[in-house]
Amino acid sequence: MFVSERMSKDLVTAGPDMTIFEAKKLMTERDIRHLPVVDAAGKLLGIVTDRDIRDAMPSTLVKKVDYDLTLAKITNYPIGDIMTRNPLTIYAYYTIQDSLLMMQKKKVGALPVIDQEGYLKGILSTSDLLKAFVNIMNIDEPGCLLCIIVKEKQGQMKKIVDIITEEKISLGSVLVARVWDKEKRAIFPYLLTNNVINVKKKLLDAGFELIDPMKWYLDQLPQKLKK
Amino acid sequence: MKRTGLVYDERYLLHVTGGYHPESPARLEAIYKRLEESGLLAQLTRIEVAKANQRWIEAVHTIRYIMKFDEACISGINEFEHPDNAICRDTYEIAFLAVGGVLKAIDAVMKGEVDNAFCAIRPPGHHAEVDKPMGFCYFNNVAIGARYLQKEYGIERVGIIDFDVHHGNGTQHIFDRDSTVLYYSIHEHPSFAYPGTGREFEMGIGEGDGYTINSPVLPGRGDDEYKRLMMQDLVPAFKKFNPEFILLSAGFDAHESDMMSGTNLSTGGYDFISEVIVNLANRCTGGRVVSVLEGGYNLDVLPLLVENHIKFLADLK
């Protein structure tokens, strides 16, 4: 999974001379929270977020007359004055995993994607990542979730996948999680079928422990709270 | 006692899904055998089945889809668009008979020949979309029934209650912009169970906003949760909507012994569902209900659950 497949390429950008007023209007109209600022050639100069704009606004607590006066002064300033210069950027060949970790660590809501020369190629926002996550988990396709408890030893996943394959069931995704027992793992295959009876029987016959996925969650809960 | 009609036809067994498929002819055989042996059958009014006129199926499905289904069956392949949807050469004909069974049951109720009816039919229908088979379903029997009630009998408000353990995505999507059909479904939570729709926030679209109600049940919750959700979500909404006719998508796969699901509903929990629905019907529709079989795959309990359900309809329980 690469950034190139997931970034938004339908870009809304602004030049550094755009006024705060225009930028605010543009972001509301296009329903975006991050506005990349580029020069005439398309090189990335900075980024303006809806928070930068809000920070620049006068306080709503001041008197209406003063508010309007200040607002009139402020909104004609160029966004070049409030943008974050040299923002955190990524390249299109970065992986989604890189971006996830970066956004989590640096606490940013979007990452502009540039090429080696610094030209803006796209932007990757949390909503793009959410879309990617839904897609990776395949949860927008009909299916059901199993929870299989396995011993932590080699070859368990193969056995499970073999059984699912034998049943000619397509696998939407597989998640692996820790369980209360350190020697064991919980495997959550998302099966793209309504027909789970036979595959459940085969898994049981093969000696796997099937539990209700909710039970896993509830058993995890107290341990999470303890921490 | 009420006069309760029964739709059943041996030809429903001709939709053969292969020995390994849970939606098997043995389901109906087991139900019929139980009704016969328990003596309940003798107390029911048998409703003769006829093939539905295609124009009623076209009231819900596209002609293109109907033709594609016909071609798939004729060609002799054994699945239709997804391995879940097992078919044989006869499936197309039998699907017409299944719809026809529901329409005949509606006729019998509307003409006053019976008070209500249960349709022991297959293939089931509530997953079938306008132009797509899904989850063992080809034609959406109940949705077609609702359109038939409106167009043939001028019924304005139809209430559909779907208690199959899976969400009836097809039925919901067919009526999600429609304020004349109130669709209520209680089912295992879509994050765990097929088909992954039926979340609480799916409440209808546009004019139909508010006319779709979903009660997802987390796995393992069972009877108490069903009772709580039905009293909280179903009953007030139906009283307010005040339907003139109620159709049921009756699935018995939420039972604790059915491996298709994890909702853990008991036999008594199913009795509660039937009782609430019959009470609602007595209050809103003058008792007019047509109940249509959807899922239910444990052959050891399915017949008992159906028998109990029919007993509530017939006022014998």
Interface residues (C-beta under 8 A of the other chain):
Chain A: I139 D140 E141 P142 G143 C144 L145 K168 I169 T193 N194 N195 V196 I197 N198 K200 K201 D212 P213 M214 K215
Chain B: Y20 H21 P22 H82 P83 D84 H127 M134 G135 F136 H166 N169 S191 F192 A193 Y194 P195 G196 T197 L218 P219 G220 R221 M259 M260 G262 Y297
